[in-house]
């Protein structure tokens, strides 16, 4: 019986230590929580959507979608001229948030949302928190930025291939 109590106590300590490691960084600072997007200011509707998927392995695609974290589609199944898609893409891609802000599709007041993951056949669809997904839909009703294809995905820059020295 005493052995069982010790095993239970040790297991509890291990679980507590693991939880603390997940919730805190090496300095003991609590891990940051997902920062959610905010509604636009009155009279200043959002002009575009920037989805920051930096570090998540997002890949380019001809027909990407924005999805909720449960996998359901928020945006992406749209009727668009194929020639436009071939020339410009359904979304623009940028290698940094700064570059995304400079993109022609961005406009003066972009809505910036941090992706929580990626999915799709080629990991081309960023996942956003459900609360952000609902806000995207609500904000689009004010200015139609999704209908105008004013969408930019931020992904890590591709590594540069260099020739090796002989």
C-alpha positions in Angstrom: 0.0 0.0 0.0 2.8 2.4 0.9 4.5 1.7 -2.4 1.3 2.6 -4.3 1.0 5.9 -2.4 4.7 6.7 -3.3 4.0 5.9 -7.0 0.9 8.1 -7.1 2.8 10.9 -5.4 5.7 10.6 -7.8 3.3 10.5 -10.8 1.6 13.7 -9.5 4.9 15.5 -9.2 5.9 14.5 -12.7 2.6 15.7 -14.1 3.0 19.0 -12.3 6.5 19.5 -13.5 5.5 18.7 -17.1 2.6 21.1 -16.9 4.9 23.9 -15.6 7.4 23.3 -18.4 4.7 23.5 -21.0 3.2 26.7 -19.5 6.4 28.5 -18.7 9.6 29.3 -20.6 13.1 28.6 -19.2 13.1 31.8 -17.1 9.8 30.9 -15.4 7.8 33.4 -17.3 4.3 32.1 -18.2 4.0 31.2 -21.9 2.1 33.9 -23.9 -1.5 33.2 -24.8 -2.8 33.4 -28.4 -3.4 37.1 -29.1 -6.7 37.5 -30.9 -7.6 40.1 -33.5 -9.7 43.1 -32.4 -12.8 44.6 -34.1 -12.0 47.6 -36.4 -12.4 51.1 -35.1 -15.7 52.8 -35.9 -15.5 54.4 -39.3 -12.3 52.6 -40.2 -13.2 49.2 -41.6 -10.4 46.8 -42.4 -9.1 46.9 -45.9 -7.5 43.5 -46.1 -6.7 40.3 -44.1 -3.1 39.3 -43.3 -2.7 35.8 -41.9 0.6 35.4 -40.2 1.6 31.8 -40.5 5.3 32.3 -39.8 7.1 29.2 -38.6 4.1 26.9 -39.3 5.3 25.4 -42.6 2.7 27.0 -44.8 3.1 26.2 -48.5 1.9 28.1 -51.5 -1.1 26.9 -53.4 -3.3 28.1 -56.3 -6.4 27.7 -54.1 -5.7 28.1 -50.4 -8.4 28.5 -47.8 -8.5 30.1 -44.4 -9.9 27.6 -41.9 -11.0 27.6 -38.3 -8.9 25.6 -35.9 -11.5 22.8 -36.2 -10.8 22.5 -40.0 -14.0 24.1 -41.2 -13.7 26.7 -44.0 -13.8 30.4 -43.3 -12.9 31.6 -46.8 -11.4 30.4 -50.0 -14.0 28.7 -52.1 -14.7 31.6 -54.5 -15.6 32.1 -58.1 -12.8 33.9 -59.8 -11.4 34.2 -63.3 -8.8 31.5 -63.8 -6.5 33.8 -65.7 -6.5 36.2 -62.7 -5.6 33.3 -60.4 -2.9 32.2 -62.7 -1.4 35.7 -62.9 -2.0 37.0 -59.4 -3.0 34.1 -57.2 -6.0 33.8 -54.9 -3.9 35.3 -52.1 -0.6 37.2 -52.0 2.3 35.8 -50.1 4.9 37.7 -48.1 8.0 36.6 -46.2 7.4 39.0 -43.3 4.7 41.0 -41.7 6.5 44.2 -42.8 6.5 42.9 -46.4 2.8 42.0 -46.1 2.0 45.6 -45.0 3.7 46.9 -48.2 1.8 44.6 -50.5 -0.7 46.2 -52.9 -3.5 44.1 -51.6 -3.0 45.3 -48.0 -4.5 48.8 -48.0 -4.3 51.2 -45.2 -6.0 49.3 -42.4 -5.3 45.5 -42.6 -6.7 43.0 -40.1 -3.8 40.9 -38.8 -4.5 37.4 -37.5 -2.0 34.9 -36.2 -2.5 31.4 -37.6 -2.5 28.6 -35.0 -1.6 25.9 -37.5 -1.8 24.7 -41.1 -3.6 22.0 -42.9 -4.6 20.8 -46.4 -3.1 18.5 -48.9 0.0 20.6 -49.2 -0.2 22.4 -45.8 -1.5 25.4 -47.7 -4.5 26.4 -45.5 -3.8 28.4 -42.4 -5.9 27.7 -39.4 -7.1 30.5 -37.2 -8.7 30.5 -33.8 -12.6 30.3 -33.9 -12.9 33.7 -32.3 -10.7 35.2 -35.0 -12.6 33.3 -37.7 -15.9 34.8 -36.6 -14.3 38.3 -36.5 -13.0 37.9 -40.0 -16.5 37.1 -41.3 -18.1 40.0 -39.3 -15.4 42.5 -40.5 -15.7 41.4 -44.1 -19.4 42.4 -44.0 -18.3 46.0 -43.4 -15.9 46.5 -46.4 -15.8 43.2 -48.4 -12.1 42.8 -48.3 -12.4 39.0 -48.8 -14.6 39.5 -51.9 -11.9 41.8 -53.3 -9.3 39.1 -52.7 -7.4 41.5 -50.4 -5.7 38.6 -48.5 -2.0 38.1 -47.7 -0.4 35.1 -46.1 2.9 35.5 -44.3 5.1 32.5 -44.5 8.8 32.0 -43.9 11.1 32.9 -46.8 12.4 29.9 -48.7 16.0 29.1 -48.0 18.4 30.4 -50.8 20.2 27.6 -52.7 23.9 28.3 -53.0 26.4 26.5 -55.1 29.0 24.8 -53.0 32.7 25.8 -53.4 34.8 23.4 -55.4 
